Amino acid sequence: MSLPLRSIVIVRIGLAIWMIALTLVWAVPSLSDGDRSWWRWVPIAGLTIGALGYAYVRRARGRETSF
């Protein structure tokens, strides 16, 4: 049984989740204080890698295969 879901939709959902994580880390200062100062960069890295993935998947449109 397979679920018909396009790759671009999955990438968009991932980008939205990283955006929520970034907003949460910036909105709650205690999440990025002290030893957790690096937590701010994790969603930024996720968004960056997700944007690269989005560009790759958009460029490869029409060459997708279903599993």
PyMOL Python script that loads the backbone (N, CA, C, O; Angstrom):
from pymol import cmd

cmd.read_pdbstr("""\
ATOM      1  N   MET A   1       0.848  -1.177   0.000  1.00  0.00           N
ATOM      2  CA  MET A   1       0.000   0.000   0.000  1.00  0.00           C
ATOM      3  C   MET A   1       0.894   1.241   0.000  1.00  0.00           C
ATOM      4  O   MET A   1       1.759   1.388   0.863  1.00  0.00           O
ATOM      5  N   SER A   2       0.685   2.107  -0.945  1.00  0.00           N
ATOM      6  CA  SER A   2       1.497   3.319  -1.011  1.00  0.00           C
ATOM      7  C   SER A   2       0.622   4.547  -0.842  1.00  0.00           C
ATOM      8  O   SER A   2      -0.566   4.542  -1.166  1.00  0.00           O
ATOM      9  N   LEU A   3       1.220   5.566  -0.341  1.00  0.00           N
ATOM     10  CA  LEU A   3       0.529   6.826  -0.121  1.00  0.00           C
ATOM     11  C   LEU A   3       0.926   7.794  -1.226  1.00  0.00           C
ATOM     12  O   LEU A   3       2.101   8.141  -1.345  1.00  0.00           O
ATOM     13  N   PRO A   4      -0.027   8.234  -2.032  1.00  0.00           N
ATOM     14  CA  PRO A   4       0.328   9.142  -3.123  1.00  0.00           C
ATOM     15  C   PRO A   4       0.604  10.549  -2.595  1.00  0.00           C
ATOM     16  O   PRO A   4      -0.321  11.333  -2.388  1.00  0.00           O
ATOM     17  N   LEU A   5       1.865  10.858  -2.381  1.00  0.00           N
ATOM     18  CA  LEU A   5       2.267  12.161  -1.859  1.00  0.00           C
ATOM     19  C   LEU A   5       3.503  12.613  -2.614  1.00  0.00           C
ATOM     20  O   LEU A   5       4.490  11.884  -2.712  1.00  0.00           O
ATOM     21  N   ARG A   6       3.436  13.805  -3.138  1.00  0.00           N
ATOM     22  CA  ARG A   6       4.555  14.319  -3.925  1.00  0.00           C
ATOM     23  C   ARG A   6       5.689  14.767  -3.017  1.00  0.00           C
ATOM     24  O   ARG A   6       5.460  15.190  -1.884  1.00  0.00           O
ATOM     25  N   SER A   7       6.892  14.672  -3.514  1.00  0.00           N
ATOM     26  CA  SER A   7       8.092  15.030  -2.758  1.00  0.00           C
ATOM     27  C   SER A   7       8.075  16.501  -2.350  1.00  0.00           C
ATOM     28  O   SER A   7       8.493  16.844  -1.244  1.00  0.00           O
ATOM     29  N   ILE A   8       7.600  17.357  -3.227  1.00  0.00           N
ATOM     30  CA  ILE A   8       7.602  18.792  -2.952  1.00  0.00           C
ATOM     31  C   ILE A   8       6.729  19.113  -1.743  1.00  0.00           C
ATOM     32  O   ILE A   8       7.033  20.032  -0.983  1.00  0.00           O
ATOM     33  N   VAL A   9       5.655  18.365  -1.566  1.00  0.00           N
ATOM     34  CA  VAL A   9       4.770  18.576  -0.413  1.00  0.00           C
ATOM     35  C   VAL A   9       5.499  18.224   0.877  1.00  0.00           C
ATOM     36  O   VAL A   9       5.381  18.928   1.880  1.00  0.00           O
ATOM     37  N   ILE A  10       6.243  17.144   0.845  1.00  0.00           N
ATOM     38  CA  ILE A  10       7.001  16.726   2.023  1.00  0.00           C
ATOM     39  C   ILE A  10       8.049  17.774   2.385  1.00  0.00           C
ATOM     40  O   ILE A  10       8.232  18.088   3.562  1.00  0.00           O
ATOM     41  N   VAL A  11       8.729  18.310   1.391  1.00  0.00           N
ATOM     42  CA  VAL A  11       9.744  19.333   1.640  1.00  0.00           C
ATOM     43  C   VAL A  11       9.086  20.600   2.202  1.00  0.00           C
ATOM     44  O   VAL A  11       9.624  21.212   3.125  1.00  0.00           O
ATOM     45  N   ARG A  12       7.953  20.992   1.670  1.00  0.00           N
ATOM     46  CA  ARG A  12       7.246  22.175   2.181  1.00  0.00           C
ATOM     47  C   ARG A  12       6.815  21.986   3.629  1.00  0.00           C
ATOM     48  O   ARG A  12       6.920  22.915   4.429  1.00  0.00           O
ATOM     49  N   ILE A  13       6.333  20.799   3.974  1.00  0.00           N
ATOM     50  CA  ILE A  13       5.940  20.516   5.355  1.00  0.00           C
ATOM     51  C   ILE A  13       7.156  20.602   6.272  1.00  0.00           C
ATOM     52  O   ILE A  13       7.074  21.156   7.368  1.00  0.00           O
ATOM     53  N   GLY A  14       8.272  20.059   5.826  1.00  0.00           N
ATOM     54  CA  GLY A  14       9.505  20.133   6.617  1.00  0.00           C
ATOM     55  C   GLY A  14       9.964  21.566   6.827  1.00  0.00           C
ATOM     56  O   GLY A  14      10.383  21.930   7.926  1.00  0.00           O
ATOM     57  N   LEU A  15       9.888  22.384   5.779  1.00  0.00           N
ATOM     58  CA  LEU A  15      10.257  23.798   5.908  1.00  0.00           C
ATOM     59  C   LEU A  15       9.347  24.518   6.894  1.00  0.00           C
ATOM     60  O   LEU A  15       9.809  25.346   7.679  1.00  0.00           O
ATOM     61  N   ALA A  16       8.057  24.205   6.855  1.00  0.00           N
ATOM     62  CA  ALA A  16       7.114  24.830   7.785  1.00  0.00           C
ATOM     63  C   ALA A  16       7.429  24.437   9.229  1.00  0.00           C
ATOM     64  O   ALA A  16       7.348  25.270  10.132  1.00  0.00           O
ATOM     65  N   ILE A  17       7.782  23.192   9.443  1.00  0.00           N
ATOM     66  CA  ILE A  17       8.129  22.736  10.798  1.00  0.00           C
ATOM     67  C   ILE A  17       9.399  23.423  11.288  1.00  0.00           C
ATOM     68  O   ILE A  17       9.472  23.822  12.450  1.00  0.00           O
ATOM     69  N   TRP A  18      10.399  23.568  10.422  1.00  0.00           N
ATOM     70  CA  TRP A  18      11.621  24.279  10.817  1.00  0.00           C
ATOM     71  C   TRP A  18      11.329  25.748  11.116  1.00  0.00           C
ATOM     72  O   TRP A  18      11.933  26.325  12.021  1.00  0.00           O
ATOM     73  N   MET A  19      10.411  26.358  10.367  1.00  0.00           N
ATOM     74  CA  MET A  19      10.052  27.749  10.621  1.00  0.00           C
ATOM     75  C   MET A  19       9.368  27.889  11.985  1.00  0.00           C
ATOM     76  O   MET A  19       9.621  28.847  12.715  1.00  0.00           O
ATOM     77  N   ILE A  20       8.517  26.946  12.318  1.00  0.00           N
ATOM     78  CA  ILE A  20       7.872  26.955  13.639  1.00  0.00           C
ATOM     79  C   ILE A  20       8.922  26.786  14.729  1.00  0.00           C
ATOM     80  O   ILE A  20       8.868  27.468  15.753  1.00  0.00           O
ATOM     81  N   ALA A  21       9.876  25.886  14.519  1.00  0.00           N
ATOM     82  CA  ALA A  21      10.942  25.677  15.511  1.00  0.00           C
ATOM     83  C   ALA A  21      11.766  26.940  15.690  1.00  0.00           C
ATOM     84  O   ALA A  21      12.107  27.299  16.817  1.00  0.00           O
ATOM     85  N   LEU A  22      12.093  27.622  14.597  1.00  0.00           N
ATOM     86  CA  LEU A  22      12.868  28.860  14.690  1.00  0.00           C
ATOM     87  C   LEU A  22      12.085  29.928  15.448  1.00  0.00           C
ATOM     88  O   LEU A  22      12.644  30.623  16.297  1.00  0.00           O
ATOM     89  N   THR A  23      10.816  30.061  15.151  1.00  0.00           N
ATOM     90  CA  THR A  23       9.971  31.034  15.844  1.00  0.00           C
ATOM     91  C   THR A  23       9.905  30.722  17.339  1.00  0.00           C
ATOM     92  O   THR A  23       9.970  31.627  18.171  1.00  0.00           O
ATOM     93  N   LEU A  24       9.777  29.449  17.669  1.00  0.00           N
ATOM     94  CA  LEU A  24       9.701  29.045  19.074  1.00  0.00           C
ATOM     95  C   LEU A  24      11.002  29.335  19.812  1.00  0.00           C
ATOM     96  O   LEU A  24      10.981  29.824  20.941  1.00  0.00           O
ATOM     97  N   VAL A  25      12.129  29.038  19.182  1.00  0.00           N
ATOM     98  CA  VAL A  25      13.425  29.280  19.828  1.00  0.00           C
ATOM     99  C   VAL A  25      13.645  30.777  20.046  1.00  0.00           C
ATOM    100  O   VAL A  25      14.183  31.176  21.079  1.00  0.00           O
ATOM    101  N   TRP A  26      13.239  31.602  19.096  1.00  0.00           N
ATOM    102  CA  TRP A  26      13.408  33.050  19.242  1.00  0.00           C
ATOM    103  C   TRP A  26      12.384  33.648  20.204  1.00  0.00           C
ATOM    104  O   TRP A  26      12.677  34.641  20.870  1.00  0.00           O
ATOM    105  N   ALA A  27      11.184  33.060  20.291  1.00  0.00           N
ATOM    106  CA  ALA A  27      10.128  33.604  21.149  1.00  0.00           C
ATOM    107  C   ALA A  27      10.328  33.255  22.618  1.00  0.00           C
ATOM    108  O   ALA A  27       9.904  34.008  23.495  1.00  0.00           O
ATOM    109  N   VAL A  28      10.967  32.123  22.897  1.00  0.00           N
ATOM    110  CA  VAL A  28      11.193  31.684  24.281  1.00  0.00           C
ATOM    111  C   VAL A  28      12.691  31.793  24.559  1.00  0.00           C
ATOM    112  O   VAL A  28      13.451  30.887  24.215  1.00  0.00           O
ATOM    113  N   PRO A  29      13.120  32.886  25.176  1.00  0.00           N
ATOM    114  CA  PRO A  29      14.561  33.116  25.385  1.00  0.00           C
ATOM    115  C   PRO A  29      15.257  32.025  26.196  1.00  0.00           C
ATOM    116  O   PRO A  29      16.449  31.788  25.998  1.00  0.00           O
ATOM    117  N   SER A  30      14.550  31.364  27.095  1.00  0.00           N
ATOM    118  CA  SER A  30      15.198  30.336  27.915  1.00  0.00           C
ATOM    119  C   SER A  30      15.633  29.127  27.092  1.00  0.00           C
ATOM    120  O   SER A  30      16.442  28.325  27.558  1.00  0.00           O
ATOM    121  N   LEU A  31      15.110  28.983  25.877  1.00  0.00           N
ATOM    122  CA  LEU A  31      15.516  27.866  25.022  1.00  0.00           C
ATOM    123  C   LEU A  31      16.884  28.074  24.392  1.00  0.00           C
ATOM    124  O   LEU A  31      17.485  27.123  23.893  1.00  0.00           O
ATOM    125  N   SER A  32      17.383  29.297  24.409  1.00  0.00           N
ATOM    126  CA  SER A  32      18.686  29.548  23.776  1.00  0.00           C
ATOM    127  C   SER A  32      19.654  30.284  24.701  1.00  0.00           C
ATOM    128  O   SER A  32      20.541  30.996  24.231  1.00  0.00           O
ATOM    129  N   ASP A  33      19.486  30.117  26.000  1.00  0.00           N
ATOM    130  CA  ASP A  33      20.397  30.730  26.973  1.00  0.00           C
ATOM    131  C   ASP A  33      21.456  29.731  27.419  1.00  0.00           C
ATOM    132  O   ASP A  33      21.241  28.520  27.390  1.00  0.00           O
ATOM    133  N   GLY A  34      22.584  30.253  27.824  1.00  0.00           N
ATOM    134  CA  GLY A  34      23.642  29.432  28.416  1.00  0.00           C
ATOM    135  C   GLY A  34      24.205  28.400  27.467  1.00  0.00           C
ATOM    136  O   GLY A  34      24.636  28.716  26.358  1.00  0.00           O
ATOM    137  N   ASP A  35      24.194  27.148  27.924  1.00  0.00           N
ATOM    138  CA  ASP A  35      24.757  26.053  27.140  1.00  0.00           C
ATOM    139  C   ASP A  35      23.959  25.749  25.879  1.00  0.00           C
ATOM    140  O   ASP A  35      24.444  25.041  24.996  1.00  0.00           O
ATOM    141  N   ARG A  36      22.740  26.277  25.784  1.00  0.00           N
ATOM    142  CA  ARG A  36      21.891  26.011  24.619  1.00  0.00           C
ATOM    143  C   ARG A  36      21.919  27.149  23.599  1.00  0.00           C
ATOM    144  O   ARG A  36      20.989  27.288  22.804  1.00  0.00           O
ATOM    145  N   SER A  37      22.960  27.951  23.614  1.00  0.00           N
ATOM    146  CA  SER A  37      23.033  29.076  22.678  1.00  0.00           C
ATOM    147  C   SER A  37      23.101  28.608  21.227  1.00  0.00           C
ATOM    148  O   SER A  37      22.723  29.346  20.317  1.00  0.00           O
ATOM    149  N   TRP A  38      23.574  27.402  21.012  1.00  0.00           N
ATOM    150  CA  TRP A  38      23.665  26.856  19.660  1.00  0.00           C
ATOM    151  C   TRP A  38      22.303  26.434  19.125  1.00  0.00           C
ATOM    152  O   TRP A  38      22.181  26.181  17.926  1.00  0.00           O
ATOM    153  N   TRP A  39      21.273  26.348  19.966  1.00  0.00           N
ATOM    154  CA  TRP A  39      19.951  25.906  19.523  1.00  0.00           C
ATOM    155  C   TRP A  39      19.364  26.841  18.473  1.00  0.00           C
ATOM    156  O   TRP A  39      18.556  26.409  17.651  1.00  0.00           O
ATOM    157  N   ARG A  40      19.750  28.102  18.484  1.00  0.00           N
ATOM    158  CA  ARG A  40      19.225  29.034  17.475  1.00  0.00           C
ATOM    159  C   ARG A  40      19.645  28.638  16.070  1.00  0.00           C
ATOM    160  O   ARG A  40      18.912  28.864  15.107  1.00  0.00           O
ATOM    161  N   TRP A  41      20.816  28.053  15.958  1.00  0.00           N
ATOM    162  CA  TRP A  41      21.359  27.733  14.641  1.00  0.00           C
ATOM    163  C   TRP A  41      20.816  26.443  14.052  1.00  0.00           C
ATOM    164  O   TRP A  41      20.923  26.223  12.845  1.00  0.00           O
ATOM    165  N   VAL A  42      20.238  25.592  14.879  1.00  0.00           N
ATOM    166  CA  VAL A  42      19.718  24.321  14.371  1.00  0.00           C
ATOM    167  C   VAL A  42      18.557  24.544  13.392  1.00  0.00           C
ATOM    168  O   VAL A  42      18.600  24.004  12.287  1.00  0.00           O
ATOM    169  N   PRO A  43      17.513  25.323  13.753  1.00  0.00           N
ATOM    170  CA  PRO A  43      16.452  25.545  12.760  1.00  0.00           C
ATOM    171  C   PRO A  43      16.921  26.352  11.552  1.00  0.00           C
ATOM    172  O   PRO A  43      16.397  26.180  10.451  1.00  0.00           O
ATOM    173  N   ILE A  44      17.898  27.226  11.748  1.00  0.00           N
ATOM    174  CA  ILE A  44      18.427  27.985  10.606  1.00  0.00           C
ATOM    175  C   ILE A  44      19.111  27.024   9.636  1.00  0.00           C
ATOM    176  O   ILE A  44      18.945  27.139   8.422  1.00  0.00           O
ATOM    177  N   ALA A  45      19.875  26.084  10.171  1.00  0.00           N
ATOM    178  CA  ALA A  45      20.513  25.079   9.315  1.00  0.00           C
ATOM    179  C   ALA A  45      19.461  24.203   8.641  1.00  0.00           C
ATOM    180  O   ALA A  45      19.600  23.859   7.467  1.00  0.00           O
ATOM    181  N   GLY A  46      18.414  23.841   9.374  1.00  0.00           N
ATOM    182  CA  GLY A  46      17.329  23.044   8.796  1.00  0.00           C
ATOM    183  C   GLY A  46      16.630  23.773   7.665  1.00  0.00           C
ATOM    184  O   GLY A  46      16.312  23.174   6.637  1.00  0.00           O
ATOM    185  N   LEU A  47      16.388  25.063   7.847  1.00  0.00           N
ATOM    186  CA  LEU A  47      15.762  25.858   6.791  1.00  0.00           C
ATOM    187  C   LEU A  47      16.673  25.984   5.573  1.00  0.00           C
ATOM    188  O   LEU A  47      16.208  25.928   4.435  1.00  0.00           O
ATOM    189  N   THR A  48      17.960  26.154   5.814  1.00  0.00           N
ATOM    190  CA  THR A  48      18.910  26.272   4.710  1.00  0.00           C
ATOM    191  C   THR A  48      18.977  24.981   3.897  1.00  0.00           C
ATOM    192  O   THR A  48      18.899  25.004   2.669  1.00  0.00           O
ATOM    193  N   ILE A  49      19.122  23.870   4.591  1.00  0.00           N
ATOM    194  CA  ILE A  49      19.182  22.580   3.896  1.00  0.00           C
ATOM    195  C   ILE A  49      17.838  22.283   3.221  1.00  0.00           C
ATOM    196  O   ILE A  49      17.801  21.738   2.118  1.00  0.00           O
ATOM    197  N   GLY A  50      16.744  22.642   3.884  1.00  0.00           N
ATOM    198  CA  GLY A  50      15.425  22.454   3.287  1.00  0.00           C
ATOM    199  C   GLY A  50      15.230  23.289   2.038  1.00  0.00           C
ATOM    200  O   GLY A  50      14.611  22.834   1.076  1.00  0.00           O
ATOM    201  N   ALA A  51      15.751  24.510   2.041  1.00  0.00           N
ATOM    202  CA  ALA A  51      15.650  25.368   0.854  1.00  0.00           C
ATOM    203  C   ALA A  51      16.447  24.780  -0.306  1.00  0.00           C
ATOM    204  O   ALA A  51      16.012  24.840  -1.456  1.00  0.00           O
ATOM    205  N   LEU A  52      17.608  24.217  -0.006  1.00  0.00           N
ATOM    206  CA  LEU A  52      18.387  23.542  -1.047  1.00  0.00           C
ATOM    207  C   LEU A  52      17.629  22.324  -1.583  1.00  0.00           C
ATOM    208  O   LEU A  52      17.600  22.079  -2.789  1.00  0.00           O
ATOM    209  N   GLY A  53      17.023  21.574  -0.678  1.00  0.00           N
ATOM    210  CA  GLY A  53      16.223  20.420  -1.085  1.00  0.00           C
ATOM    211  C   GLY A  53      15.018  20.825  -1.914  1.00  0.00           C
ATOM    212  O   GLY A  53      14.662  20.151  -2.881  1.00  0.00           O
ATOM    213  N   TYR A  54      14.390  21.934  -1.530  1.00  0.00           N
ATOM    214  CA  TYR A  54      13.240  22.447  -2.276  1.00  0.00           C
ATOM    215  C   TYR A  54      13.648  22.815  -3.699  1.00  0.00           C
ATOM    216  O   TYR A  54      12.951  22.479  -4.657  1.00  0.00           O
ATOM    217  N   ALA A  55      14.770  23.500  -3.832  1.00  0.00           N
ATOM    218  CA  ALA A  55      15.257  23.872  -5.164  1.00  0.00           C
ATOM    219  C   ALA A  55      15.582  22.628  -5.982  1.00  0.00           C
ATOM    220  O   ALA A  55      15.296  22.578  -7.179  1.00  0.00           O
ATOM    221  N   TYR A  56      16.168  21.639  -5.354  1.00  0.00           N
ATOM    222  CA  TYR A  56      16.516  20.401  -6.055  1.00  0.00           C
ATOM    223  C   TYR A  56      15.265  19.659  -6.522  1.00  0.00           C
ATOM    224  O   TYR A  56      15.195  19.210  -7.666  1.00  0.00           O
ATOM    225  N   VAL A  57      14.282  19.532  -5.635  1.00  0.00           N
ATOM    226  CA  VAL A  57      13.066  18.797  -5.976  1.00  0.00           C
ATOM    227  C   VAL A  57      12.276  19.539  -7.051  1.00  0.00           C
ATOM    228  O   VAL A  57      11.728  18.913  -7.958  1.00  0.00           O
ATOM    229  N   ARG A  58      12.211  20.863  -6.958  1.00  0.00           N
ATOM    230  CA  ARG A  58      11.509  21.640  -7.990  1.00  0.00           C
ATOM    231  C   ARG A  58      12.185  21.499  -9.341  1.00  0.00           C
ATOM    232  O   ARG A  58      11.515  21.406 -10.369  1.00  0.00           O
ATOM    233  N   ARG A  59      13.492  21.484  -9.340  1.00  0.00           N
ATOM    234  CA  ARG A  59      14.234  21.367 -10.591  1.00  0.00           C
ATOM    235  C   ARG A  59      14.060  19.981 -11.207  1.00  0.00           C
ATOM    236  O   ARG A  59      14.082  19.833 -12.429  1.00  0.00           O
ATOM    237  N   ALA A  60      13.888  18.977 -10.368  1.00  0.00           N
ATOM    238  CA  ALA A  60      13.763  17.600 -10.838  1.00  0.00           C
ATOM    239  C   ALA A  60      12.316  17.220 -11.132  1.00  0.00           C
ATOM    240  O   ALA A  60      12.022  16.037 -11.307  1.00  0.00           O
ATOM    241  N   ARG A  61      11.411  18.185 -11.190  1.00  0.00           N
ATOM    242  CA  ARG A  61      10.001  17.894 -11.457  1.00  0.00           C
ATOM    243  C   ARG A  61       9.872  17.155 -12.780  1.00  0.00           C
ATOM    244  O   ARG A  61      10.529  17.500 -13.762  1.00  0.00           O
ATOM    245  N   GLY A  62       9.034  16.151 -12.799  1.00  0.00           N
ATOM    246  CA  GLY A  62       8.842  15.362 -13.997  1.00  0.00           C
ATOM    247  C   GLY A  62       9.723  14.133 -14.046  1.00  0.00           C
ATOM    248  O   GLY A  62       9.485  13.232 -14.850  1.00  0.00           O
ATOM    249  N   ARG A  63      10.729  14.083 -13.204  1.00  0.00           N
ATOM    250  CA  ARG A  63      11.611  12.918 -13.161  1.00  0.00           C
ATOM    251  C   ARG A  63      11.377  12.093 -11.902  1.00  0.00           C
ATOM    252  O   ARG A  63      12.174  11.211 -11.582  1.00  0.00           O
ATOM    253  N   GLU A  64      10.293  12.369 -11.186  1.00  0.00           N
ATOM    254  CA  GLU A  64      10.003  11.645  -9.947  1.00  0.00           C
ATOM    255  C   GLU A  64       9.539  10.230 -10.268  1.00  0.00           C
ATOM    256  O   GLU A  64       8.881   9.982 -11.278  1.00  0.00           O
ATOM    257  N   THR A  65       9.892   9.333  -9.401  1.00  0.00           N
ATOM    258  CA  THR A  65       9.416   7.960  -9.524  1.00  0.00           C
ATOM    259  C   THR A  65       8.669   7.616  -8.244  1.00  0.00           C
ATOM    260  O   THR A  65       9.018   8.096  -7.165  1.00  0.00           O
ATOM    261  N   SER A  66       7.670   6.807  -8.363  1.00  0.00           N
ATOM    262  CA  SER A  66       6.933   6.385  -7.167  1.00  0.00           C
ATOM    263  C   SER A  66       7.556   5.102  -6.632  1.00  0.00           C
ATOM    264  O   SER A  66       8.025   4.261  -7.398  1.00  0.00           O
ATOM    265  N   PHE A  67       7.556   4.967  -5.341  1.00  0.00           N
ATOM    266  CA  PHE A  67       8.156   3.804  -4.701  1.00  0.00           C
ATOM    267  C   PHE A  67       7.104   2.803  -4.359  1.00  0.00           C
ATOM    268  O   PHE A  67       7.413   1.746  -3.809  1.00  0.00           O
TER     269      PHE A  67
END
""", "prot")
cmd.dss("prot")
cmd.show_as("cartoon", "prot")
cmd.util.cbc("prot")
cmd.orient("prot")
